[in-house]
Amino acid sequence: MAEIQMRTAALSKRFGGLAAVNDVSLEFAVGEIHAVIGPNGAGKTTLVNLLSGDFKPTSGDIFLSDRSVTTLAADKRGLLGIGRSYQKTTIFPDATVFENVLLAVQAHSPSAIVLMARAANEQNLRTRTNAVLATAGLNARAGVRASTLSHGEQRQLEIAMVIATDPKVVLLDEPLAGMSGSESRDMVELIKTLRQGRAVLLVEHDMDAVFAVADRLTVMADGKVIASGAPNEVRLHPAVRAAYLGAETLHT
């Protein structure tokens, strides 16, 4: 059985009278890409914000391995191994691609200031940066200013900066949004590599991409989980067809 890296227990978030996330209990396993889909307003991004620490839950719990992180701020969760990307790309546009990733690698170092003062350790940071760039398919773009990258490349860079923190859990919120067909294909291949040694949560509207990468699929509607399991089983679930995807979209 795969190791459960993160889980939620009866997790809820209310905004006034609206339950954006309602009694959600899910598990995210090492080596799996767990896709969460649903119509607009289903609670998907709110769920990601709860897991990352950007939102505090109204009730319920969040565990990283066996440790409760429910009350921890986002930066504390990041240090424990939770990394995320956002719907809006968050990079340093005036820095080079290499510098963006180096900053992320350096920030994850426990003694970054001391390490950077030592030539040998600085080289280690640069070696790690180059390895991350290669994983993200950006090594040929290392010296380019980030602001000049295409939209797809900027999304790749953001994920590279997440990888640079060596996360145990990766939270991806609509990473393919606004991409061309070729950019989407490149991103799908990158996302597939992220599952190695990690748990990955993917929120995405592109159904072709979801079914290409997902090992587990959860469907949300009105803040609740209406189905969760193997993608081929979930796509046939009557409640899923009725509430979201539709029989024609989910043809087998």
N, C-alpha and C positions, 0 to 999 in steps of 0.2 A: 504494500500500500504506500502511496506517495506521501511524503512528509507534508503536513499542513503548515504552511508558513504564516498565513494570516487567516483570521476568522472573525465573524461578527455574531453577536448573540442578541436577538430581539432588538436590533438597532432601529431607532426612530429619530426623526427630526421634524419638528413642527415649526411653521412660521405662522404665528397667530392660530387661526382655525384650520390651516392647511397642513396636512401630513405629507410632506414632500417625500419622506422615506418612512415606511410604516412596518415595523416589526420584521425587519429583514435579518435573516440568519443565513450566512453563506460561508463557504470555505474556499481558500485559494491555496493550491498545492504547488510544491516545487516541481518544476519541469512541465507545468501546464500553462496554457494561455486560456484564461477564463474570460469569455466575452460576455458583456452585459448589454442587451439591446432593449428597445422599447420606443414607443412614440414620444414626441416632444412632451415634456412635462411628466414623464414617467418616474423621474427621480434619479436618473443615472448619474448626472454630474453632481447632484447633491450627495449621492453615495460616495463618489470619488473624493469630494471635499471632506466628508466625514472621515474617510480612511486616511487621508493625508494630514488631517489636523487643521485644515482651513476652516472647518465648521466644528462646533461642539455639538454632540448629540443631545437631544432632549431626554432620551432614555436608551438603555441598552449598553452593550460593551463591545470593545474592539480589542483583539488580542494579536500580538506579533509573537509567533511561536506560542509559548505558554505565558507570556507576560502581557498584562493589561496595559494598553497605551491610551485608553479612553480619555484620560484627562491631560495627556501630554500635548504640548504645542507642536506645530508643524516642524520647527527647526529641530526639536528634540527627536521627533520621529525620523527625521532625515538622518540624524546621526546614528540611529538604531538600525537603519537599513531600508527605509521607505522612500522611494524616489518616484517623482511624477512629472508628467508633461501636462501642459495646459492647452485649452482650445486655441488661445491666442499665443503665438510663438513668443517665448521669453529668452532672448539672447542679448549679447552685447554687440550692437550693430557696428560700432566703430572699431572694434577689435578684430583681429584676424580669426579665422576658424581655429587655428592652433591655439591662440591665446584664450579663446573662449573655453576650450576643453581643458587647457592647462590650469585655468582658474578653478574649474570644477574639481580637477584632480587635487590641486593644492588645498582647496577648502576641505577636502575629505581627509587630508593628512592630519594626524593627531598633534603634530608639532610643526605646523607648516612654516612658521617664521624661522625657527631654528634650522629646519631642513633646507630651506632655500638659501641659507647662509653657507651651506657646505656644498662644494662643487659635486661631490660624488652623489649626494642625495638629490641635488638639482637634476643631475643626469637621469636618476631613477624616475623622477617626476616626468621628465621629457620622454623617456622610454614608454612610460605608462600612457602618456598622452598620445603618442604615435600609435600605440596598440589600440586604443579606443577609436582613433580616427580610422584605422584600417577596418575595424569591426563595423563601423558606421558607413563605410564606403566613401570616406571623405579625405583620405590621405593625399589625394592629388589636388585637393583644394585647400590644403593646410595654410598656405600663405595668403589666401584671398580674404579681403575684408568681408565680414559676415553680412553687411548690408547689401552687398552685390550678389549674393547667392539667390538662386531661384527660390520660389516658395517651398518647393519640395526639399531642396537642399537645406533650407533653414529649419524645416521640421526634422530632418536627419541630424542636424547639428544639435538641436534641442535634446533629442534622444541620446546623442553622444554624450552630452553634458550630464544626463541622468546616469548613463552607464558608468561615467567617470567616477561617480560616488560609490561604486561597487554595491549596489542595492540588493537586498534580499527579496524585495517586492517592487515591481515596476507598475505604476498606474498610468495608463495612457488614455487621455480624454480626446477622442476624435482626431487621431493623428493624421488621417487621410483627408481631412476637410480641405476643400479647395484645390486638390491636386489634379493634375492631368493623368491620363491613363498610364503613361510610362512612369510617372512619379509614383503613382499608387502601387504599381507592380514592384518598384524598388523598395518602397516602404513595407510592403507585405513581406518581402524577403528579409528585411532587417528585423521586423517584429518576430519572425520565426526563430531568429537566432537568440532572442532575448530569454526564451524559456529555459535555456541551459543553466541549471543551478539556481534558478529563480522562480518565483511565482509572478505571473503577469496578469493584470486586469486590463482588459481592453473594452472601452466604450466606443462604439463606432456605428455609423448609419449605413456604410457601404456593405451590403449583405454579401456580395461576392467575396470581399476581403474577409468578412467575419467567418464564412464557411470555409475559406481557404486556410485559416490559421487556428481556429478555435478548437481546443480539446474538450472544453466544457462550455455550455451556453446557458445563460440565465436571461429570462425575459421578464421585464418589469412593466407594470401599468398602474398608474395612479398611486405610485409610491410603494406598491407591493410586488413581491415575487409571484408570478403566476405559473412559472414552469422553470425547472433547472435540471440539467443533466447532459447526456451526450447530444451533440448537435443534431444528429439524424433522428433522435427520439423527440427532441424538443420541437423540431420543425413540423412534426406530425401531430403535436398536441392540439386538441380541438380548441382549447382556450387561447392558445397562441394564434392560431389561424383567425379566430373570431376577433380577438382584441387588437391584433397588430399587423401581422405580415400578410394574411390573406392566402387563400388556397392557391391562387395562381402564382404568387410570388414564391411560395414554398413547394413548388412541384418537385418531385423527385425524379 
